[in-house]
């Protein structure tokens, strides 16, 4: 029974983490759009780098599903 509870908690934590990553993804996309509007190359590169990191983290989460 304890193992089942542990597994359920782990799944819940992973779902919450995925939700946070998706919120970060939305924020970075909005930041990238803003940087593109301003033609700010430096900010665009920072946003792209963070977007790639978020994508990698999400891919890692889905690898275990």
Secondary structure, 3 states (H helix, E strand, C coil): CHHHHHHHHHHHHHHHHHHHHHHHHHHHHHHHHHHHHHCCHHHHHHHHHHHHHHHHHHHHHHHCC
